[in-house]
């Protein structure tokens, strides 16, 4: 009874070891650096957009309407 289970587990462990050797271990330092630079650039653009006059006025309008709403 245990032989088929034991064989299945051996095959599973072999497949898992083989699959982990093929996979990428993760990002390298240069990839982290590029990701960090891209995130900072996106944050800078988003900050500029949100603090612009048109968006700031629209946000203030939405917040003002929400605070003045009747319940």
N, C-alpha and C positions, 0 to 999 in steps of 0.2 A: 504494500500500500504506500509506503513512504518513498519508494524508488521514483515513481513518476513526479512526485512533488519535489524531490531532491534534484532531479534532472531539470525540472522547470526553473527552480531557483538558481541552479548553476548557469543555465542559459541566460536568465535575466541578469545575473551579476556580470556575465561576460558582455552582454549588450550594453549595460550601463557603463562599464569601464571603457568600452570601445567608443561610445558616444561622447563621454566626457573628454577623451583625448582629442577628438575632432573639433570640439567646440572652441570658440574664441574665449580666452580667459577674461576678457573685459577690455575696457578702453585703456589706451596707452596715455602717457603723460601729455603728449602733444594733442591727443583727442580731447582730453580734459581741458587743456588750455584753449583750444578752439571753441569748445562748448561754453566755457566761461566768458570768453570775449563776445561770442554771439549773444549770450544772455545779457551781458552788460549793455551791448548796443541796443538790443530790444527794449531794455528797461529805460535807456536814455530817450529813445524815440517815443515810447509810451508816456514818459514823464512830460515831454514837450507837448504831446497831443493833449494830455489831460489838463495841463496848466495853460493852454492857449485860451484866448478870450472867449471864443465861441463855445468851446466845450465847457469851460468854467461857468459861463452864463447858463447854459443848458442844465448843468448839474445843479446849480443853485435854484433854478426854476423848478426842477423836479422835486428837490428836497423841500422847497417852500410849499409846493402844492401838497406834498405828502403830510407835512406838519399842519397845514391848514384844513385838512380833510375833516368832514363831519362824520361822527360815529353814531 
